[in-house]
Amino acid sequence: MKKSRVTRSVPAIITAGVLLATACTPAGPGQAADVDLGSGSPQAGTVKEGALKGLTLTFVSYGGIFQDGQTKAAIEPFAAQSGAKVLQDGPTENSKIKAQVDSKNVTWDVVDSTNVFTAKNCGTLFMPLDTSIVDISKLPPGTKTDDCSVPAMGYGLIVVYNTKKYGANPPKTWADFYDTAKFPGKRAIEGVPGELDPGVLEGALLADGVAPDAMYPIDMDRALAKMNSIRNDTIFWTTGAQSQQLIESGQVDMALVWSGRAYSAVKNGAPFAPMWNQWMPEADTIAVPVGARNPKASMAMINFYLGAQQQAKLAELTSYSPINVEAKPQLDDLARSYLTTTPEREKDRFPLDLQYWAEHQEEIASKYTAWLAG
């Protein structure tokens, strides 16, 4: 959801006990008080009625339709049931999280960040999940990436191709994506200076013959050499909106894009279809910063967010995949075909090593940025 996956605007309507304001608003009375969340094992999607009355929490995400969806599906109902006031802020900026934690002046209580950032900073900027409060038993297999966060939603970095151009002989592998002789036409690939999603380099290396179990550590020189082989046939996109526009306008015949953008382009009439073989799983994550004013209340919000009903509604509002295996969103066939947390998609996904990315992201992004500029 980072890097313009959505428009970065914070919702502006005050609804159902959710007070929309900036994170600098003072906390409500009793902020540090202990709370009684009830007894017994936690159940995702529930919170004790009125348990957080008098408390103020700040939820931070990336704005636009995604944060709107989070608000309607989970945050408003959580506020109404728990009695808490929930302030919203955004967009998430990792530098602000670090500044708050370092200064011991944490005003953000629950934050939507990225799986690589939370994995990299688990225990330093984010606190471990309290599983006596947060029920993680309904998460889809393989979606939990560290001890400090849960996925906020699921999506993927996928290859899509023009069905009219390639007809009955569509690309089926990463090698096909890089084969401009067999599959002529323009490609689209992420080219955001200073950032890079896991999966871009892995796809290039798979195309170059690297075995999945020999992928890490990533051979960046080899990956970039493979990407050089199609550089003259590639348009580099810097925002999700641009990647979608390239598909819809027909400027490219294949694209490596976020699945939500691919779905939106096809929904708008673009004659494209996805290639799911060895697709790259991605996810935002929800976590609590170290030093949050009331960790138990923050954990309670996360637990509520994970409910099947909440996740189904979030999927319906945003088209992103739910992260509760019991969620049953009411979607049409097209939207359903782009869900990434189904058993069918699980068997096709490439096993990204997010811990490796957490440890090496800065050097990878720096080298990729230099290559883009070269």
C-alpha positions as CSV (number, residue, x, y, z in Angstrom):
1,M,0.0,0.0,0.0
2,K,3.0,2.3,0.2
3,K,4.3,4.3,-2.7
4,S,1.0,5.5,-4.1
5,R,-0.8,2.2,-4.1
6,V,-3.7,4.5,-3.1
7,T,-4.3,8.2,-3.1
8,R,-2.7,9.6,0.0
9,S,-5.6,11.5,1.5
10,V,-6.9,11.1,5.0
11,P,-10.7,10.6,5.4
12,A,-12.4,13.8,6.4
13,I,-15.8,12.7,7.8
14,I,-16.6,12.3,11.4
15,T,-18.5,9.1,11.9
16,A,-19.7,6.6,14.5
17,G,-17.5,7.7,17.3
18,V,-14.4,7.9,15.1
19,L,-12.8,11.3,15.5
20,L,-10.7,12.1,12.5
21,A,-7.9,14.4,13.4
22,T,-4.1,14.8,13.4
23,A,-2.0,12.6,15.7
24,C,-0.8,15.7,17.7
25,T,-4.2,15.9,19.3
26,P,-3.8,15.3,23.1
27,A,-4.7,11.9,24.5
28,G,-7.9,11.5,26.3
29,P,-8.2,11.2,30.1
30,G,-7.1,7.9,31.6
31,Q,-4.9,7.2,28.6
32,A,-2.4,5.1,30.5
33,A,-4.9,3.4,32.7
34,D,-5.2,-0.4,32.7
35,V,-8.1,-1.9,30.8
36,D,-10.2,-5.0,31.4
37,L,-10.6,-6.9,28.1
38,G,-12.3,-9.8,29.7
39,S,-11.1,-13.4,30.3
40,G,-10.5,-16.4,28.1
41,S,-8.8,-16.8,24.8
42,P,-9.0,-13.9,22.3
43,Q,-11.3,-14.3,19.3
44,A,-10.5,-12.3,16.2
45,G,-13.0,-9.6,15.4
46,T,-14.3,-9.1,19.0
47,V,-13.7,-6.6,21.8
48,K,-15.4,-6.4,25.2
49,E,-18.3,-3.9,25.1
50,G,-17.2,-0.5,26.5
51,A,-13.8,-1.8,27.6
52,L,-11.9,1.2,26.3
53,K,-14.3,3.9,27.2
54,G,-12.3,7.1,28.0
55,L,-9.3,6.1,26.0
56,T,-8.0,7.7,22.9
57,L,-6.1,5.8,20.2
58,T,-4.6,7.0,16.9
59,F,-4.7,4.8,13.8
60,V,-2.4,5.6,11.0
61,S,-2.5,4.3,7.4
62,Y,-2.0,5.4,3.8
63,G,-5.2,7.4,3.1
64,G,-7.4,7.1,0.0
65,I,-9.8,4.3,-0.6
66,F,-7.7,1.9,1.4
67,Q,-7.9,3.9,4.7
68,D,-11.5,4.7,3.9
69,G,-12.1,0.9,3.7
70,Q,-10.3,0.2,6.9
71,T,-12.3,2.9,8.7
72,K,-15.7,1.6,7.5
73,A,-14.9,-2.1,7.9
74,A,-13.0,-2.2,11.2
75,I,-12.1,1.1,12.9
76,E,-15.6,2.6,13.2
77,P,-17.1,-0.6,14.5
78,F,-14.2,-1.0,16.9
79,A,-14.7,2.5,18.3
80,A,-18.5,2.0,18.7
81,Q,-18.1,-1.3,20.5
82,S,-15.1,-0.6,22.7
83,G,-16.0,2.9,23.6
84,A,-12.7,4.3,22.6
85,K,-12.1,7.5,20.6
86,V,-10.1,6.7,17.5
87,L,-8.1,9.5,15.9
88,Q,-6.8,8.9,12.4
89,D,-3.6,10.2,10.8
90,G,-1.7,9.5,7.6
91,P,0.0,8.8,5.4
92,T,2.3,6.5,7.2
93,E,5.9,7.7,7.2
94,N,8.5,5.4,8.5
95,S,10.8,8.3,9.5
96,K,8.1,9.6,11.8
97,I,7.7,6.3,13.5
98,K,11.4,6.2,14.2
99,A,11.4,9.8,15.4
100,Q,8.5,9.2,17.8
101,V,10.1,6.1,19.3
102,D,13.6,7.6,19.6
103,S,12.2,10.7,21.3
104,K,9.9,8.6,23.6
105,N,7.0,10.7,22.5
106,V,4.8,8.2,20.7
107,T,1.5,9.5,19.5
108,W,0.7,6.8,17.0
109,D,-0.9,3.7,18.6
110,V,-1.6,1.4,15.7
111,V,0.2,1.8,12.4
112,D,-0.2,0.4,8.9
113,S,3.3,0.0,7.6
114,T,5.1,-2.5,5.2
115,N,6.1,-6.1,5.9
116,V,9.7,-5.4,5.2
117,F,9.8,-2.4,7.6
118,T,8.1,-4.1,10.4
119,A,10.3,-7.2,10.0
120,K,13.4,-5.1,10.0
121,N,12.4,-3.1,13.1
122,C,10.6,-5.8,15.2
123,G,11.6,-5.3,18.8
124,T,13.2,-1.9,18.2
125,L,10.5,0.3,16.7
126,F,7.6,-2.1,17.0
127,M,6.6,-4.2,20.0
128,P,6.0,-8.0,19.9
129,L,2.3,-8.9,19.5
130,D,0.5,-9.9,22.7
131,T,-1.1,-13.1,21.6
132,S,-3.1,-13.2,24.8
133,I,-5.0,-10.3,23.2
134,V,-4.5,-10.8,19.5
135,D,-5.9,-14.0,17.9
136,I,-3.7,-14.9,15.0
137,S,-5.2,-18.4,14.4
138,K,-7.2,-17.3,11.4
139,L,-4.4,-15.8,9.3
140,P,-3.8,-17.4,5.9
141,P,-0.7,-19.7,5.9
142,G,2.5,-17.8,5.1
143,T,1.1,-14.3,5.6
144,K,2.6,-13.6,9.0
145,T,6.2,-12.3,8.5
146,D,7.4,-11.3,11.9
147,D,6.6,-11.4,15.6
148,C,5.5,-7.7,15.8
149,S,2.8,-7.5,13.1
150,V,-0.1,-9.0,11.3
151,P,-0.9,-8.5,7.6
152,A,-3.2,-5.6,6.9
153,M,-4.4,-7.1,3.7
154,G,-3.0,-9.3,0.9
155,Y,-1.9,-8.6,-2.6
156,G,0.8,-9.6,-5.0
157,L,3.4,-8.4,-7.5
158,I,2.2,-10.1,-10.7
159,V,2.8,-10.3,-14.4
160,V,-0.1,-9.4,-16.6
161,Y,-0.2,-9.6,-20.4
162,N,-2.3,-8.4,-23.3
163,T,-4.7,-11.2,-24.3
164,K,-5.3,-9.8,-27.7
165,K,-1.7,-9.6,-28.6
166,Y,-0.6,-13.0,-27.3
167,G,-3.8,-14.9,-28.0
168,A,-3.6,-18.6,-27.6
169,N,0.2,-18.5,-26.7
170,P,0.4,-16.4,-23.6
171,P,3.5,-16.0,-21.4
172,K,3.6,-18.7,-18.7
173,T,6.9,-18.1,-17.0
174,W,9.3,-15.4,-15.9
175,A,11.6,-16.4,-18.8
176,D,8.7,-15.5,-21.1
177,F,8.4,-12.1,-19.6
178,Y,12.0,-11.5,-20.4
179,D,11.8,-13.1,-23.9
180,T,11.2,-10.2,-26.3
181,A,11.9,-12.3,-29.4
182,K,9.1,-14.9,-28.6
183,F,6.9,-12.3,-26.9
184,P,7.6,-8.9,-28.6
185,G,6.2,-5.7,-27.0
186,K,6.8,-3.2,-24.3
187,R,7.1,-4.2,-20.7
188,A,6.3,-2.2,-17.5
189,I,8.4,-2.6,-14.3
190,E,8.6,-0.8,-11.0
191,G,11.2,2.0,-11.1
192,V,10.7,4.0,-7.9
193,P,14.0,5.8,-7.0
194,G,15.0,4.9,-3.4
195,E,12.6,2.0,-3.1
196,L,12.1,-1.5,-4.5
197,D,9.5,-4.2,-3.8
198,P,10.6,-7.7,-3.0
199,G,10.0,-9.8,-6.1
200,V,11.3,-7.6,-8.9
201,L,14.9,-9.0,-8.7
202,E,13.7,-12.5,-7.9
203,G,11.7,-12.5,-11.1
204,A,14.7,-11.5,-13.1
205,L,16.8,-14.2,-11.5
206,L,14.2,-16.9,-12.1
207,A,14.1,-15.8,-15.7
208,D,17.9,-16.2,-15.8
209,G,17.7,-19.8,-14.6
210,V,18.3,-19.4,-10.8
211,A,16.6,-22.2,-8.9
212,P,14.1,-21.0,-6.2
213,D,16.1,-22.7,-3.4
214,A,19.3,-20.9,-4.5
215,M,17.7,-17.4,-4.7
216,Y,19.2,-16.0,-1.6
217,P,21.5,-14.1,-1.1
218,I,20.3,-12.2,-4.2
219,D,22.9,-11.8,-6.9
220,M,22.1,-8.2,-7.8
221,D,24.7,-7.9,-10.6
222,R,23.1,-11.0,-12.3
223,A,19.6,-9.7,-11.7
224,L,20.4,-6.2,-13.1
225,A,22.2,-7.8,-16.1
226,K,19.0,-9.7,-16.9
227,M,16.9,-6.6,-16.5
228,N,19.4,-4.8,-18.9
229,S,18.5,-7.3,-21.6
230,I,15.0,-5.8,-21.8
231,R,15.7,-2.3,-20.7
232,N,15.1,-0.8,-24.2
233,D,11.7,-2.5,-24.2
234,T,10.8,-1.3,-20.7
235,I,8.8,1.6,-19.3
236,F,9.5,2.1,-15.6
237,W,6.5,3.2,-13.5
238,T,6.8,5.2,-10.3
239,T,3.3,5.0,-8.9
240,G,0.5,2.5,-8.9
241,A,-1.7,4.9,-10.8
242,Q,0.9,5.1,-13.6
243,S,1.3,1.4,-13.8
244,Q,-2.5,1.0,-14.2
245,Q,-2.6,3.8,-16.8
246,L,0.1,2.1,-18.9
247,I,-2.0,-1.1,-19.0
248,E,-5.3,0.7,-19.8
249,S,-3.8,2.9,-22.5
250,G,-2.1,-0.1,-24.2
251,Q,1.3,1.5,-23.9
252,V,2.7,-1.9,-22.7
253,D,1.9,-5.5,-23.6
254,M,3.2,-7.0,-20.4
255,A,3.5,-5.4,-16.9
256,L,4.9,-6.4,-13.5
257,V,2.4,-4.6,-11.2
258,W,0.5,-4.8,-8.0
259,S,-2.5,-7.1,-8.3
260,G,-4.9,-4.5,-7.1
261,R,-3.9,-2.2,-10.0
262,A,-4.1,-5.0,-12.5
263,Y,-7.6,-5.8,-11.3
264,S,-8.7,-2.2,-11.6
265,A,-7.3,-2.0,-15.1
266,V,-9.0,-5.1,-16.3
267,K,-12.2,-4.0,-14.6
268,N,-12.0,-0.8,-16.6
269,G,-11.8,-2.8,-19.8
270,A,-8.1,-3.5,-20.5
271,P,-7.7,-6.8,-22.3
272,F,-5.2,-8.2,-19.9
273,A,-4.9,-11.4,-17.8
274,P,-2.6,-12.4,-15.0
275,M,0.2,-15.0,-15.0
276,W,0.1,-16.5,-11.5
277,N,3.1,-18.9,-11.9
278,Q,5.6,-17.9,-9.2
279,W,3.8,-14.6,-8.4
280,M,5.4,-12.5,-5.6
281,P,3.3,-12.1,-2.4
282,E,3.2,-8.7,-0.8
283,A,1.3,-7.2,2.2
284,D,1.1,-4.2,4.4
285,T,1.3,-4.9,8.1
286,I,-0.4,-3.6,11.2
287,A,1.8,-3.0,14.3
288,V,2.1,-1.2,17.5
289,P,5.1,1.2,18.0
290,V,7.4,0.7,21.0
291,G,6.3,3.3,23.6
292,A,2.6,3.4,22.6
293,R,0.5,4.9,25.3
294,N,-1.7,1.9,26.0
295,P,-0.4,-1.3,24.4
296,K,-3.3,-3.5,25.5
297,A,-5.8,-1.1,23.9
298,S,-3.7,-1.1,20.7
299,M,-3.6,-4.9,20.6
300,A,-7.3,-5.0,21.1
301,M,-7.8,-2.8,18.0
302,I,-5.6,-5.2,16.0
303,N,-7.5,-8.2,17.2
304,F,-10.8,-6.6,16.2
305,Y,-9.3,-5.7,12.8
306,L,-8.6,-9.4,12.1
307,G,-12.2,-10.5,12.3
308,A,-13.7,-12.5,9.4
309,Q,-16.6,-10.0,9.1
310,Q,-14.3,-7.0,9.1
311,Q,-11.9,-8.6,6.6
312,A,-14.8,-9.5,4.3
313,K,-16.1,-6.0,4.2
314,L,-12.6,-4.6,3.7
315,A,-12.1,-6.8,0.7
316,E,-15.5,-5.7,-0.7
317,L,-14.6,-2.0,-0.3
318,T,-11.0,-2.2,-1.6
319,S,-10.6,-5.3,-3.7
320,Y,-7.6,-6.4,-1.6
321,S,-7.4,-9.9,-0.3
322,P,-8.8,-10.6,3.2
323,I,-6.4,-11.9,5.9
324,N,-8.8,-14.1,7.7
325,V,-9.3,-17.6,6.3
326,E,-13.0,-17.6,7.3
327,A,-13.8,-14.3,5.6
328,K,-16.3,-14.6,2.8
329,P,-16.5,-11.4,0.9
330,Q,-19.3,-10.9,-1.6
331,L,-17.3,-10.4,-4.8
332,D,-18.0,-10.8,-8.5
333,D,-16.0,-13.4,-10.5
334,L,-13.4,-10.9,-11.7
335,A,-12.6,-9.6,-8.3
336,R,-12.5,-13.1,-6.8
337,S,-10.0,-14.2,-9.5
338,Y,-7.5,-11.6,-8.2
339,L,-7.6,-12.6,-4.6
340,T,-4.2,-13.8,-3.4
341,T,-5.0,-15.6,-0.2
342,T,-6.9,-18.5,-1.6
343,P,-5.6,-22.1,-1.6
344,E,-5.2,-21.9,-5.4
345,R,-2.9,-18.9,-5.1
346,E,-1.0,-20.3,-2.2
347,K,0.4,-23.1,-4.2
348,D,1.6,-20.8,-7.0
349,R,3.4,-18.1,-4.9
350,F,7.1,-17.7,-4.8
351,P,8.5,-18.0,-1.2
352,L,10.0,-14.5,-0.8
353,D,12.6,-14.2,2.0
354,L,11.3,-11.1,3.8
355,Q,13.9,-11.4,6.5
356,Y,16.7,-11.1,3.9
357,W,14.9,-8.1,2.5
358,A,14.6,-6.5,5.9
359,E,18.4,-6.9,6.5
360,H,19.4,-5.7,3.0
361,Q,16.7,-3.4,1.7
362,E,18.7,-0.2,2.0
363,E,21.6,-1.5,0.0
364,I,19.4,-3.1,-2.6
365,A,17.3,0.0,-3.1
366,S,20.5,2.1,-3.4
367,K,22.0,-0.1,-6.0
368,Y,18.7,-0.3,-7.9
369,T,18.3,3.5,-7.9
370,A,21.8,3.9,-9.3
371,W,21.0,1.4,-12.0
372,L,17.8,3.2,-12.9
373,A,19.8,6.4,-13.3
374,G,22.5,4.8,-15.4
